[in-house]
Amino acid sequence: MNEKELFSDYVPKTTPDTVHDYLRNPDSSVFEILEETGQISLEKLKIFIDYFIKYNTKAEQNPGSYQEGNIAIGANPDQ
């Protein structure tokens, strides 16, 4: 059985991906930061750099890991 037979009703997504596609919880700190910063502008560059440094450091301290994907629902073997 190929993918088309397994997922016969699949239709590709045609809209651009946004943060709302990935974060559905409105209490997420990402939405708080986006609300605080508003539209991107050069005057806000220092704010964005500060956030980048803060979260880059956190990401380095907790890089995450690969998990076994659920192939039965179309995931990659390693997610």
All heavy atoms as a GROMACS GRO file, in nm:
protein
  639
    1MET      N    1   0.086  -0.118   0.000
    1MET     CA    2   0.000   0.000   0.000
    1MET      C    3   0.090   0.124   0.000
    1MET      O    4   0.182   0.135   0.080
    1MET     CB    5  -0.090  -0.001   0.124
    1MET     CG    6  -0.183   0.118   0.128
    1MET     SD    7  -0.294   0.124   0.272
    1MET     CE    8  -0.389  -0.023   0.252
    2ASN      N    9   0.061   0.218  -0.090
    2ASN     CA   10   0.141   0.340  -0.093
    2ASN      C   11   0.072   0.451  -0.013
    2ASN      O   12  -0.040   0.435   0.035
    2ASN     CB   13   0.171   0.383  -0.237
    2ASN     CG   14   0.046   0.426  -0.312
    2ASN    OD1   15  -0.050   0.473  -0.253
    2ASN    ND2   16   0.048   0.411  -0.444
    3GLU      N   17   0.141   0.564  -0.001
    3GLU     CA   18   0.088   0.676   0.080
    3GLU      C   19  -0.046   0.727   0.027
    3GLU      O   20  -0.134   0.763   0.104
    3GLU     CB   21   0.188   0.790   0.084
    3GLU     CG   22   0.309   0.761   0.167
    3GLU     CD   23   0.407   0.876   0.170
    3GLU    OE1   24   0.371   0.987   0.124
    3GLU    OE2   25   0.518   0.857   0.218
    4LYS      N   26  -0.063   0.733  -0.104
    4LYS     CA   27  -0.188   0.784  -0.161
    4LYS      C   28  -0.306   0.695  -0.125
    4LYS      O   29  -0.416   0.743  -0.102
    4LYS     CB   30  -0.175   0.800  -0.312
    4LYS     CG   31  -0.081   0.913  -0.351
    4LYS     CD   32  -0.089   0.941  -0.498
    4LYS     CE   33   0.016   1.037  -0.543
    4LYS     NZ   34  -0.009   1.172  -0.527
    5GLU      N   35  -0.283   0.564  -0.120
    5GLU     CA   36  -0.390   0.473  -0.081
    5GLU      C   37  -0.418   0.482   0.069
    5GLU      O   38  -0.532   0.476   0.112
    5GLU     CB   39  -0.353   0.330  -0.119
    5GLU     CG   40  -0.347   0.306  -0.267
    5GLU     CD   41  -0.287   0.170  -0.300
    5GLU    OE1   42  -0.238   0.102  -0.210
    5GLU    OE2   43  -0.289   0.134  -0.419
    6LEU      N   44  -0.311   0.497   0.148
    6LEU     CA   45  -0.325   0.503   0.293
    6LEU      C   46  -0.394   0.631   0.338
    6LEU      O   47  -0.474   0.631   0.430
    6LEU     CB   48  -0.186   0.491   0.358
    6LEU     CG   49  -0.180   0.479   0.509
    6LEU    CD1   50  -0.256   0.355   0.556
    6LEU    CD2   51  -0.035   0.471   0.556
    7PHE      N   52  -0.364   0.743   0.270
    7PHE     CA   53  -0.422   0.874   0.305
    7PHE      C   54  -0.495   0.930   0.183
    7PHE      O   55  -0.458   1.035   0.130
    7PHE     CB   56  -0.312   0.970   0.352
    7PHE     CG   57  -0.234   0.919   0.469
    7PHE    CD1   58  -0.107   0.867   0.453
    7PHE    CD2   59  -0.289   0.923   0.597
    7PHE    CE1   60  -0.036   0.819   0.562
    7PHE    CE2   61  -0.218   0.876   0.706
    7PHE     CZ   62  -0.091   0.822   0.688
    8SER      N   63  -0.597   0.862   0.139
    8SER     CA   64  -0.665   0.898   0.014
    8SER      C   65  -0.734   1.035   0.018
    8SER      O   66  -0.753   1.098  -0.085
    8SER     CB   67  -0.767   0.791  -0.024
    8SER     OG   68  -0.864   0.780   0.080
    9ASP      N   69  -0.770   1.083   0.137
    9ASP     CA   70  -0.839   1.212   0.146
    9ASP      C   71  -0.743   1.328   0.175
    9ASP      O   72  -0.786   1.440   0.198
    9ASP     CB   73  -0.949   1.208   0.251
    9ASP     CG   74  -0.895   1.176   0.391
    9ASP    OD1   75  -0.780   1.128   0.402
    9ASP    OD2   76  -0.969   1.200   0.488
   10TYR      N   77  -0.612   1.300   0.172
   10TYR     CA   78  -0.513   1.404   0.202
   10TYR      C   79  -0.515   1.515   0.096
   10TYR      O   80  -0.517   1.488  -0.023
   10TYR     CB   81  -0.373   1.343   0.209
   10TYR     CG   82  -0.264   1.447   0.217
   10TYR    CD1   83  -0.241   1.516   0.336
   10TYR    CD2   84  -0.186   1.479   0.106
   10TYR    CE1   85  -0.142   1.613   0.345
   10TYR    CE2   86  -0.088   1.576   0.114
   10TYR     CZ   87  -0.067   1.641   0.233
   10TYR     OH   88   0.031   1.738   0.241
   11VAL      N   89  -0.516   1.639   0.143
   11VAL     CA   90  -0.506   1.755   0.056
   11VAL      C   91  -0.394   1.842   0.110
   11VAL      O   92  -0.395   1.876   0.229
   11VAL     CB   93  -0.639   1.835   0.055
   11VAL    CG1   94  -0.627   1.958  -0.032
   11VAL    CG2   95  -0.753   1.747   0.009
   12PRO      N   96  -0.296   1.880   0.028
   12PRO     CA   97  -0.185   1.961   0.078
   12PRO      C   98  -0.233   2.096   0.132
   12PRO      O   99  -0.329   2.154   0.080
   12PRO     CB  100  -0.096   1.982  -0.043
   12PRO     CG  101  -0.139   1.882  -0.144
   12PRO     CD  102  -0.281   1.848  -0.112
   13LYS      N  103  -0.167   2.144   0.235
   13LYS     CA  104  -0.196   2.275   0.291
   13LYS      C  105  -0.148   2.381   0.192
   13LYS      O  106  -0.037   2.373   0.142
   13LYS     CB  107  -0.123   2.289   0.425
   13LYS     CG  108  -0.151   2.416   0.499
   13LYS     CD  109  -0.082   2.410   0.636
   13LYS     CE  110  -0.112   2.530   0.718
   13LYS     NZ  111  -0.030   2.644   0.690
   14THR      N  112  -0.230   2.479   0.164
   14THR     CA  113  -0.194   2.580   0.064
   14THR      C  114  -0.171   2.718   0.124
   14THR      O  115  -0.135   2.810   0.052
   14THR     CB  116  -0.305   2.591  -0.043
   14THR    OG1  117  -0.428   2.623   0.022
   14THR    CG2  118  -0.320   2.461  -0.121
   15THR      N  119  -0.191   2.732   0.253
   15THR     CA  120  -0.171   2.862   0.317
   15THR      C  121  -0.034   2.866   0.384
   15THR      O  122   0.021   2.760   0.420
   15THR     CB  123  -0.279   2.888   0.424
   15THR    OG1  124  -0.277   2.782   0.519
   15THR    CG2  125  -0.417   2.896   0.360
   16PRO      N  126   0.023   2.984   0.403
   16PRO     CA  127   0.154   2.993   0.469
   16PRO      C  128   0.145   2.945   0.615
   16PRO      O  129   0.041   2.961   0.680
   16PRO     CB  130   0.187   3.142   0.465
   16PRO     CG  131   0.093   3.203   0.369
   16PRO     CD  132  -0.026   3.114   0.360
   17ASP      N  133   0.252   2.887   0.663
   17ASP     CA  134   0.258   2.847   0.803
   17ASP      C  135   0.276   2.971   0.890
   17ASP      O  136   0.349   3.063   0.854
   17ASP     CB  137   0.375   2.752   0.828
   17ASP     CG  138   0.355   2.617   0.763
   17ASP    OD1  139   0.239   2.580   0.739
   17ASP    OD2  140   0.455   2.548   0.739
   18THR      N  141   0.208   2.972   1.002
   18THR     CA  142   0.223   3.081   1.098
   18THR      C  143   0.246   3.022   1.236
   18THR      O  144   0.231   2.901   1.257
   18THR     CB  145   0.097   3.171   1.104
   18THR    OG1  146  -0.010   3.096   1.163
   18THR    CG2  147   0.055   3.220   0.966
   19VAL      N  148   0.280   3.105   1.331
   19VAL     CA  149   0.302   3.060   1.468
   19VAL      C  150   0.174   2.998   1.524
   19VAL      O  151   0.178   2.908   1.607
   19VAL     CB  152   0.354   3.176   1.556
   19VAL    CG1  153   0.248   3.280   1.578
   19VAL    CG2  154   0.407   3.125   1.688
   20HIS      N  155   0.060   3.040   1.476
   20HIS     CA  156  -0.068   2.986   1.524
   20HIS      C  157  -0.089   2.841   1.482
   20HIS      O  158  -0.166   2.770   1.544
   20HIS     CB  159  -0.184   3.072   1.475
   20HIS     CG  160  -0.178   3.212   1.525
   20HIS    ND1  161  -0.216   3.248   1.653
   20HIS    CD2  162  -0.136   3.327   1.468
   20HIS    CE1  163  -0.198   3.376   1.671
   20HIS    NE2  164  -0.149   3.427   1.560
   21ASP      N  165  -0.020   2.795   1.377
   21ASP     CA  166  -0.029   2.655   1.335
   21ASP      C  167   0.041   2.563   1.434
   21ASP      O  168   0.007   2.446   1.445
   21ASP     CB  169   0.034   2.635   1.197
   21ASP     CG  170  -0.043   2.707   1.088
   21ASP    OD1  171  -0.167   2.708   1.095
   21ASP    OD2  172   0.021   2.761   0.996
   22TYR      N  173   0.140   2.616   1.504
   22TYR     CA  174   0.221   2.533   1.592
   22TYR      C  175   0.190   2.553   1.739
   22TYR      O  176   0.210   2.462   1.819
   22TYR     CB  177   0.370   2.562   1.567
   22TYR     CG  178   0.409   2.529   1.426
   22TYR    CD1  179   0.415   2.627   1.327
   22TYR    CD2  180   0.437   2.398   1.389
   22TYR    CE1  181   0.450   2.595   1.197
   22TYR    CE2  182   0.471   2.366   1.259
   22TYR     CZ  183   0.477   2.464   1.164
   22TYR     OH  184   0.510   2.432   1.036
   23LEU      N  185   0.148   2.671   1.777
   23LEU     CA  186   0.118   2.701   1.917
   23LEU      C  187  -0.029   2.735   1.929
   23LEU      O  188  -0.072   2.843   1.890
   23LEU     CB  189   0.204   2.819   1.966
   23LEU     CG  190   0.353   2.800   1.961
   23LEU    CD1  191   0.424   2.929   1.998
   23LEU    CD2  192   0.396   2.689   2.055
   24ARG      N  193  -0.105   2.646   1.983
   24ARG     CA  194  -0.249   2.668   1.992
   24ARG      C  195  -0.290   2.726   2.128
   24ARG      O  196  -0.402   2.771   2.143
   24ARG     CB  197  -0.323   2.538   1.964
   24ARG     CG  198  -0.285   2.484   1.827
   24ARG     CD  199  -0.390   2.397   1.770
   24ARG     NE  200  -0.349   2.343   1.642
   24ARG     CZ  201  -0.376   2.399   1.527
   24ARG    NH1  202  -0.443   2.509   1.521
   24ARG    NH2  203  -0.336   2.342   1.415
   25ASN      N  204  -0.199   2.723   2.225
   25ASN     CA  205  -0.230   2.775   2.359
   25ASN      C  206  -0.211   2.926   2.360
   25ASN      O  207  -0.098   2.975   2.346
   25ASN     CB  208  -0.140   2.708   2.462
   25ASN     CG  209  -0.168   2.755   2.602
   25ASN    OD1  210  -0.252   2.840   2.625
   25ASN    ND2  211  -0.096   2.698   2.698
   26PRO      N  212  -0.316   3.004   2.377
   26PRO     CA  213  -0.303   3.150   2.375
   26PRO      C  214  -0.222   3.206   2.493
   26PRO      O  215  -0.182   3.321   2.490
   26PRO     CB  216  -0.447   3.200   2.379
   26PRO     CG  217  -0.526   3.088   2.436
   26PRO     CD  218  -0.454   2.962   2.397
   27ASP      N  219  -0.196   3.123   2.594
   27ASP     CA  220  -0.117   3.168   2.709
   27ASP      C  221   0.033   3.148   2.688
   27ASP      O  222   0.112   3.169   2.779
   27ASP     CB  223  -0.160   3.092   2.836
   27ASP     CG  224  -0.304   3.122   2.874
   27ASP    OD1  225  -0.352   3.233   2.842
   27ASP    OD2  226  -0.370   3.034   2.932
   28SER      N  227   0.073   3.108   2.569
   28SER     CA  228   0.214   3.084   2.539
   28SER      C  229   0.295   3.212   2.552
   28SER      O  230   0.250   3.321   2.515
   28SER     CB  231   0.228   3.029   2.397
   28SER     OG  232   0.363   3.026   2.358
   29SER      N  233   0.417   3.198   2.602
   29SER     CA  234   0.504   3.314   2.616
   29SER      C  235   0.538   3.374   2.479
   29SER      O  236   0.567   3.494   2.468
   29SER     CB  237   0.632   3.278   2.691
   29SER     OG  238   0.704   3.177   2.622
   30VAL      N  239   0.532   3.293   2.375
   30VAL     CA  240   0.559   3.344   2.240
   30VAL      C  241   0.457   3.451   2.203
   30VAL      O  242   0.492   3.558   2.151
   30VAL     CB  243   0.557   3.230   2.136
   30VAL    CG1  244   0.565   3.284   1.994
   30VAL    CG2  245   0.668   3.132   2.163
   31PHE      N  246   0.330   3.426   2.233
   31PHE     CA  247   0.227   3.525   2.202
   31PHE      C  248   0.242   3.650   2.287
   31PHE      O  249   0.215   3.761   2.240
   31PHE     CB  250   0.087   3.464   2.218
   31PHE     CG  251   0.057   3.358   2.116
   31PHE    CD1  252   0.022   3.230   2.155
   31PHE    CD2  253   0.065   3.385   1.980
   31PHE    CE1  254  -0.006   3.132   2.061
   31PHE    CE2  255   0.038   3.288   1.885
   31PHE     CZ  256   0.003   3.162   1.926
   32GLU      N  257   0.287   3.634   2.410
   32GLU     CA  258   0.312   3.750   2.496
   32GLU      C  259   0.423   3.837   2.437
   32GLU      O  260   0.411   3.959   2.433
   32GLU     CB  261   0.349   3.704   2.636
   32GLU     CG  262   0.235   3.640   2.712
   32GLU     CD  263   0.279   3.580   2.845
   32GLU    OE1  264   0.392   3.610   2.890
   32GLU    OE2  265   0.201   3.504   2.904
   33ILE      N  266   0.528   3.774   2.389
   33ILE     CA  267   0.640   3.848   2.329
   33ILE      C  268   0.595   3.917   2.201
   33ILE      O  269   0.627   4.034   2.178
   33ILE     CB  270   0.759   3.754   2.303
   33ILE    CG1  271   0.819   3.708   2.435
   33ILE    CG2  272   0.864   3.823   2.217
   33ILE    CD1  273   0.920   3.597   2.423
   34LEU      N  274   0.520   3.846   2.118
   34LEU     CA  275   0.471   3.906   1.993
   34LEU      C  276   0.380   4.026   2.020
   34LEU      O  277   0.385   4.126   1.950
   34LEU     CB  278   0.400   3.802   1.908
   34LEU     CG  279   0.487   3.693   1.848
   34LEU    CD1  280   0.402   3.588   1.779
   34LEU    CD2  281   0.589   3.752   1.753
   35GLU      N  282   0.297   4.012   2.122
   35GLU     CA  283   0.209   4.123   2.158
   35GLU      C  284   0.290   4.242   2.209
   35GLU      O  285   0.262   4.358   2.175
   35GLU     CB  286   0.108   4.078   2.264
   35GLU     CG  287   0.002   4.183   2.294
   35GLU     CD  288  -0.101   4.130   2.393
   35GLU    OE1  289  -0.146   4.016   2.375
   35GLU    OE2  290  -0.137   4.205   2.484
   36GLU      N  291   0.391   4.214   2.289
   36GLU     CA  292   0.475   4.321   2.343
   36GLU      C  293   0.554   4.393   2.235
   36GLU      O  294   0.564   4.515   2.236
   36GLU     CB  295   0.574   4.262   2.444
   36GLU     CG  296   0.674   4.362   2.498
   36GLU     CD  297   0.786   4.295   2.576
   36GLU    OE1  298   0.766   4.186   2.629
   36GLU    OE2  299   0.894   4.356   2.582
   37THR      N  300   0.609   4.318   2.141
   37THR     CA  301   0.696   4.379   2.041
   37THR      C  302   0.619   4.443   1.926
   37THR      O  303   0.666   4.539   1.867
   37THR     CB  304   0.794   4.274   1.985
   37THR    OG1  305   0.720   4.164   1.934
   37THR    CG2  306   0.890   4.229   2.091
   38GLY      N  307   0.503   4.389   1.894
   38GLY     CA  308   0.425   4.448   1.784
   38GLY      C  309   0.495   4.432   1.650
   38GLY      O  310   0.568   4.337   1.628
   39GLN      N  311   0.472   4.528   1.562
   39GLN     CA  312   0.532   4.524   1.429
   39GLN      C  313   0.684   4.536   1.438
   39GLN      O  314   0.738   4.611   1.519
   39GLN     CB  315   0.478   4.637   1.343
   39GLN     CG  316   0.335   4.619   1.299
   39GLN     CD  317   0.322   4.511   1.194
   39GLN    OE1  318   0.331   4.393   1.225
   39GLN    NE2  319   0.302   4.552   1.071
   40ILE      N  320   0.752   4.466   1.352
   40ILE     CA  321   0.898   4.471   1.348
   40ILE      C  322   0.942   4.607   1.294
   40ILE      O  323   0.890   4.655   1.194
   40ILE     CB  324   0.953   4.359   1.259
   40ILE    CG1  325   0.918   4.223   1.318
   40ILE    CG2  326   1.102   4.372   1.239
   40ILE    CD1  327   0.953   4.106   1.231
   41SER      N  328   1.037   4.666   1.364
   41SER     CA  329   1.095   4.792   1.316
   41SER      C  330   1.238   4.801   1.367
   41SER      O  331   1.276   4.735   1.465
   41SER     CB  332   1.013   4.912   1.365
   41SER     OG  333   1.027   4.927   1.504
   42LEU      N  334   1.316   4.884   1.303
   42LEU     CA  335   1.456   4.900   1.340
   42LEU      C  336   1.471   4.957   1.481
   42LEU      O  337   1.564   4.922   1.554
   42LEU     CB  338   1.526   4.992   1.239
   42LEU     CG  339   1.678   4.992   1.242
   42LEU    CD1  340   1.734   4.851   1.232
   42LEU    CD2  341   1.732   5.079   1.131
   43GLU      N  342   1.375   5.036   1.524
   43GLU     CA  343   1.380   5.095   1.658
   43GLU      C  344   1.370   4.987   1.766
   43GLU      O  345   1.411   5.008   1.880
   43GLU     CB  346   1.269   5.198   1.677
   43GLU     CG  347   1.286   5.324   1.594
   43GLU     CD  348   1.240   5.305   1.450
   43GLU    OE1  349   1.155   5.217   1.421
   43GLU    OE2  350   1.293   5.378   1.363
   44LYS      N  351   1.314   4.873   1.733
   44LYS     CA  352   1.295   4.764   1.830
   44LYS      C  353   1.404   4.658   1.822
   44LYS      O  354   1.395   4.554   1.885
   44LYS     CB  355   1.159   4.699   1.809
   44LYS     CG  356   1.043   4.794   1.831
   44LYS     CD  357   0.913   4.725   1.803
   44LYS     CE  358   0.797   4.821   1.819
   44LYS     NZ  359   0.671   4.759   1.784
   45LEU      N  360   1.509   4.686   1.745
   45LEU     CA  361   1.614   4.588   1.723
   45LEU      C  362   1.675   4.538   1.854
   45LEU      O  363   1.697   4.418   1.872
   45LEU     CB  364   1.723   4.645   1.632
   45LEU     CG  365   1.835   4.549   1.595
   45LEU    CD1  366   1.780   4.426   1.523
   45LEU    CD2  367   1.938   4.620   1.509
   46LYS      N  368   1.701   4.627   1.949
   46LYS     CA  369   1.761   4.586   2.076
   46LYS      C  370   1.671   4.488   2.151
   46LYS      O  371   1.720   4.390   2.208
   46LYS     CB  372   1.790   4.707   2.164
   46LYS     CG  373   1.848   4.665   2.299
   46LYS     CD  374   1.919   4.774   2.370
   46LYS     CE  375   1.974   4.738   2.505
   46LYS     NZ  376   1.980   4.602   2.548
   47ILE      N  377   1.540   4.510   2.148
   47ILE     CA  378   1.446   4.418   2.213
   47ILE      C  379   1.458   4.278   2.152
   47ILE      O  380   1.467   4.178   2.223
   47ILE     CB  381   1.301   4.469   2.202
   47ILE    CG1  382   1.284   4.601   2.275
   47ILE    CG2  383   1.201   4.366   2.253
   47ILE    CD1  384   1.152   4.670   2.248
   48PHE      N  385   1.461   4.271   2.019
   48PHE     CA  386   1.470   4.142   1.951
   48PHE      C  387   1.604   4.073   1.978
   48PHE      O  388   1.609   3.952   1.997
   48PHE     CB  389   1.447   4.158   1.800
   48PHE     CG  390   1.305   4.192   1.766
   48PHE    CD1  391   1.273   4.318   1.717
   48PHE    CD2  392   1.203   4.101   1.784
   48PHE    CE1  393   1.142   4.351   1.687
   48PHE    CE2  394   1.072   4.132   1.754
   48PHE     CZ  395   1.041   4.258   1.705
   49ILE      N  396   1.711   4.151   1.981
   49ILE     CA  397   1.843   4.094   2.011
   49ILE      C  398   1.846   4.039   2.154
   49ILE      O  399   1.897   3.930   2.178
   49ILE     CB  400   1.954   4.198   1.988
   49ILE    CG1  401   1.969   4.225   1.838
   49ILE    CG2  402   2.087   4.150   2.048
   49ILE    CD1  403   2.062   4.339   1.804
   50ASP      N  404   1.789   4.114   2.247
   50ASP     CA  405   1.784   4.067   2.386
   50ASP      C  406   1.706   3.936   2.397
   50ASP      O  407   1.748   3.842   2.466
   50ASP     CB  408   1.722   4.173   2.478
   50ASP     CG  409   1.811   4.294   2.497
   50ASP    OD1  410   1.933   4.284   2.470
   50ASP    OD2  411   1.759   4.398   2.540
   51TYR      N  412   1.591   3.928   2.330
   51TYR     CA  413   1.513   3.804   2.332
   51TYR      C  414   1.591   3.691   2.264
   51TYR      O  415   1.590   3.577   2.311
   51TYR     CB  416   1.378   3.821   2.263
   51TYR     CG  417   1.271   3.875   2.354
   51TYR    CD1  418   1.202   3.991   2.323
   51TYR    CD2  419   1.236   3.808   2.471
   51TYR    CE1  420   1.103   4.041   2.407
   51TYR    CE2  421   1.137   3.856   2.556
   51TYR     CZ  422   1.071   3.973   2.522
   51TYR     OH  423   0.973   4.020   2.606
   52PHE      N  424   1.660   3.721   2.155
   52PHE     CA  425   1.737   3.618   2.086
   52PHE      C  426   1.844   3.562   2.179
   52PHE      O  427   1.860   3.439   2.190
   52PHE     CB  428   1.802   3.673   1.959
   52PHE     CG  429   1.891   3.573   1.893
   52PHE    CD1  430   1.839   3.475   1.811
   52PHE    CD2  431   2.029   3.574   1.915
   52PHE    CE1  432   1.921   3.380   1.752
   52PHE    CE2  433   2.111   3.480   1.856
   52PHE     CZ  434   2.057   3.382   1.774
   53ILE      N  435   1.918   3.648   2.244
   53ILE     CA  436   2.024   3.603   2.335
   53ILE      C  437   1.965   3.520   2.448
   53ILE      O  438   2.018   3.412   2.482
   53ILE     CB  439   2.104   3.724   2.390
   53ILE    CG1  440   2.183   3.787   2.276
   53ILE    CG2  441   2.195   3.682   2.505
   53ILE    CD1  442   2.245   3.922   2.311
   54LYS      N  443   1.857   3.566   2.507
   54LYS     CA  444   1.793   3.494   2.617
   54LYS      C  445   1.751   3.353   2.576
   54LYS      O  446   1.784   3.254   2.642
   54LYS     CB  447   1.671   3.572   2.666
   54LYS     CG  448   1.592   3.501   2.773
   54LYS     CD  449   1.469   3.582   2.813
   54LYS     CE  450   1.383   3.509   2.915
   54LYS     NZ  451   1.263   3.587   2.951
   55TYR      N  452   1.680   3.342   2.464
   55TYR     CA  453   1.626   3.211   2.424
   55TYR      C  454   1.730   3.125   2.353
   55TYR      O  455   1.719   3.002   2.355
   55TYR     CB  456   1.498   3.228   2.343
   55TYR     CG  457   1.386   3.272   2.432
   55TYR    CD1  458   1.342   3.404   2.436
   55TYR    CD2  459   1.326   3.182   2.519
   55TYR    CE1  460   1.241   3.445   2.522
   55TYR    CE2  461   1.226   3.221   2.606
   55TYR     CZ  462   1.184   3.352   2.607
   55TYR     OH  463   1.085   3.392   2.693
   56ASN      N  464   1.832   3.184   2.294
   56ASN     CA  465   1.941   3.107   2.237
   56ASN      C  466   2.016   3.035   2.350
   56ASN      O  467   2.050   2.918   2.337
   56ASN     CB  468   2.035   3.196   2.157
   56ASN     CG  469   2.140   3.117   2.083
   56ASN    OD1  470   2.106   3.029   2.005
   56ASN    ND2  471   2.266   3.148   2.108
   57THR      N  472   2.039   3.106   2.459
   57THR     CA  473   2.105   3.046   2.576
   57THR      C  474   2.022   2.932   2.632
   57THR      O  475   2.074   2.824   2.662
   57THR     CB  476   2.129   3.153   2.684
   57THR    OG1  477   2.207   3.258   2.627
   57THR    CG2  478   2.201   3.094   2.804
   58LYS      N  479   1.891   2.954   2.645
   58LYS     CA  480   1.802   2.847   2.695
   58LYS      C  481   1.804   2.726   2.601
   58LYS      O  482   1.802   2.611   2.646
   58LYS     CB  483   1.660   2.898   2.711
   58LYS     CG  484   1.640   2.988   2.830
   58LYS     CD  485   1.493   3.024   2.846
   58LYS     CE  486   1.471   3.101   2.974
   58LYS     NZ  487   1.330   3.109   3.010
   59ALA      N  488   1.805   2.750   2.470
   59ALA     CA  489   1.806   2.640   2.373
   59ALA      C  490   1.936   2.561   2.382
   59ALA      O  491   1.935   2.438   2.370
   59ALA     CB  492   1.787   2.694   2.232
   60GLU      N  493   2.046   2.628   2.403
   60GLU     CA  494   2.174   2.559   2.418
   60GLU      C  495   2.176   2.473   2.543
   60GLU      O  496   2.235   2.365   2.545
   60GLU     CB  497   2.290   2.658   2.420
   60GLU     CG  498   2.318   2.720   2.285
   60GLU     CD  499   2.423   2.829   2.290
   60GLU    OE1  500   2.461   2.873   2.400
   60GLU    OE2  501   2.468   2.871   2.182
   61GLN      N  502   2.110   2.518   2.648
   61GLN     CA  503   2.105   2.443   2.774
   61GLN      C  504   2.010   2.324   2.766
   61GLN      O  505   2.024   2.227   2.840
   61GLN     CB  506   2.062   2.535   2.889
   61GLN     CG  507   2.164   2.641   2.921
   61GLN     CD  508   2.110   2.748   3.016
   61GLN    OE1  509   1.991   2.750   3.049
   61GLN    NE2  510   2.197   2.838   3.059
   62ASN      N  511   1.912   2.330   2.676
   62ASN     CA  512   1.814   2.222   2.662
   62ASN      C  513   1.789   2.199   2.513
   62ASN      O  514   1.688   2.244   2.458
   62ASN     CB  515   1.684   2.260   2.734
   62ASN     CG  516   1.583   2.148   2.732
   62ASN    OD1  517   1.614   2.035   2.696
   62ASN    ND2  518   1.460   2.179   2.768
   63PRO      N  519   1.880   2.128   2.444
   63PRO     CA  520   1.870   2.115   2.299
   63PRO      C  521   1.759   2.022   2.249
   63PRO      O  522   1.732   2.019   2.130
   63PRO     CB  523   2.007   2.061   2.260
   63PRO     CG  524   2.054   1.988   2.381
   63PRO     CD  525   1.998   2.063   2.498
   64GLY      N  526   1.695   1.948   2.337
   64GLY     CA  527   1.591   1.856   2.291
   64GLY      C  528   1.651   1.725   2.245
   64GLY      O  529   1.770   1.698   2.260
   65SER      N  530   1.566   1.641   2.185
   65SER     CA  531   1.611   1.510   2.139
   65SER      C  532   1.517   1.459   2.031
   65SER      O  533   1.409   1.514   2.010
   65SER     CB  534   1.614   1.412   2.256
   65SER     OG  535   1.483   1.394   2.306
   66TYR      N  536   1.561   1.355   1.963
   66TYR     CA  537   1.475   1.290   1.865
   66TYR      C  538   1.388   1.189   1.936
   66TYR      O  539   1.428   1.126   2.033
   66TYR     CB  540   1.557   1.219   1.758
   66TYR     CG  541   1.623   1.314   1.661
   66TYR    CD1  542   1.755   1.350   1.676
   66TYR    CD2  543   1.550   1.369   1.557
   66TYR    CE1  544   1.816   1.438   1.587
   66TYR    CE2  545   1.608   1.457   1.469
   66TYR     CZ  546   1.741   1.491   1.484
   66TYR     OH  547   1.799   1.578   1.397
   67GLN      N  548   1.266   1.173   1.885
   67GLN     CA  549   1.175   1.073   1.937
   67GLN      C  550   1.130   0.985   1.821
   67GLN      O  551   1.125   1.030   1.707
   67GLN     CB  552   1.053   1.138   2.001
   67GLN     CG  553   1.085   1.224   2.120
   67GLN     CD  554   0.959   1.291   2.176
   67GLN    OE1  555   0.849   1.267   2.130
   67GLN    NE2  556   0.978   1.373   2.278
   68GLU      N  557   1.094   0.863   1.854
   68GLU     CA  558   1.043   0.773   1.751
   68GLU      C  559   0.909   0.826   1.700
   68GLU      O  560   0.820   0.856   1.779
   68GLU     CB  561   1.027   0.633   1.810
   68GLU     CG  562   0.996   0.529   1.706
   68GLU     CD  563   0.995   0.391   1.767
   68GLU    OE1  564   1.084   0.358   1.846
   68GLU    OE2  565   0.901   0.316   1.734
   69GLY      N  566   0.896   0.844   1.569
   69GLY     CA  567   0.773   0.896   1.510
   69GLY      C  568   0.668   0.787   1.493
   69GLY      O  569   0.699   0.669   1.481
   70ASN      N  570   0.542   0.827   1.491
   70ASN     CA  571   0.432   0.734   1.470
   70ASN      C  572   0.408   0.721   1.320
   70ASN      O  573   0.334   0.798   1.260
   70ASN     CB  574   0.307   0.782   1.544
   70ASN     CG  575   0.197   0.680   1.544
   70ASN    OD1  576   0.198   0.586   1.465
   70ASN    ND2  577   0.101   0.698   1.633
   71ILE      N  578   0.472   0.623   1.259
   71ILE     CA  579   0.467   0.605   1.114
   71ILE      C  580   0.325   0.577   1.066
   71ILE      O  581   0.286   0.617   0.956
   71ILE     CB  582   0.563   0.493   1.071
   71ILE    CG1  583   0.706   0.533   1.109
   71ILE    CG2  584   0.554   0.465   0.923
   71ILE    CD1  585   0.808   0.424   1.096
   72ALA      N  586   0.245   0.513   1.150
   72ALA     CA  587   0.108   0.478   1.111
   72ALA      C  588   0.023   0.599   1.079
   72ALA      O  589  -0.073   0.591   1.002
   72ALA     CB  590   0.042   0.397   1.222
   73ILE      N  591   0.058   0.716   1.136
   73ILE     CA  592  -0.020   0.837   1.106
   73ILE      C  593   0.057   0.932   1.014
   73ILE      O  594   0.026   1.048   1.004
   73ILE     CB  595  -0.064   0.909   1.234
   73ILE    CG1  596   0.055   0.954   1.318
   73ILE    CG2  597  -0.158   0.822   1.315
   73ILE    CD1  598   0.016   1.047   1.433
   74GLY      N  599   0.162   0.878   0.949
   74GLY     CA  600   0.233   0.956   0.849
   74GLY      C  601   0.356   1.030   0.899
   74GLY      O  602   0.413   1.109   0.825
   75ALA      N  603   0.400   1.003   1.021
   75ALA     CA  604   0.518   1.071   1.075
   75ALA      C  605   0.646   1.008   1.022
   75ALA      O  606   0.646   0.893   0.977
   75ALA     CB  607   0.517   1.064   1.227
   76ASN      N  608   0.754   1.082   1.027
   76ASN     CA  609   0.884   1.028   0.993
   76ASN      C  610   0.928   0.930   1.102
   76ASN      O  611   0.884   0.941   1.217
   76ASN     CB  612   0.987   1.140   0.982
   76ASN     CG  613   0.958   1.233   0.868
   76ASN    OD1  614   0.906   1.192   0.765
   76ASN    ND2  615   0.992   1.359   0.885
   77PRO      N  616   1.014   0.834   1.068
   77PRO     CA  617   1.060   0.739   1.171
   77PRO      C  618   1.124   0.809   1.292
   77PRO      O  619   1.109   0.764   1.404
   77PRO     CB  620   1.161   0.653   1.097
   77PRO     CG  621   1.124   0.665   0.953
   77PRO     CD  622   1.068   0.802   0.936
   78ASP      N  623   1.197   0.916   1.267
   78ASP     CA  624   1.259   0.994   1.377
   78ASP      C  625   1.209   1.137   1.369
   78ASP      O  626   1.231   1.205   1.270
   78ASP     CB  627   1.411   0.994   1.367
   78ASP     CG  628   1.470   0.857   1.393
   78ASP    OD1  629   1.429   0.795   1.492
   78ASP    OD2  630   1.555   0.812   1.314
   79GLN      N  631   1.142   1.182   1.474
   79GLN     CA  632   1.089   1.318   1.477
   79GLN      C  633   1.179   1.401   1.565
   79GLN      O  634   1.220   1.361   1.668
   79GLN     CB  635   0.948   1.320   1.534
   79GLN     CG  636   0.848   1.248   1.446
   79GLN     CD  637   0.810   1.326   1.323
   79GLN    OE1  638   0.893   1.351   1.238
   79GLN    NE2  639   0.686   1.360   1.308
   0.00000   0.00000   0.00000
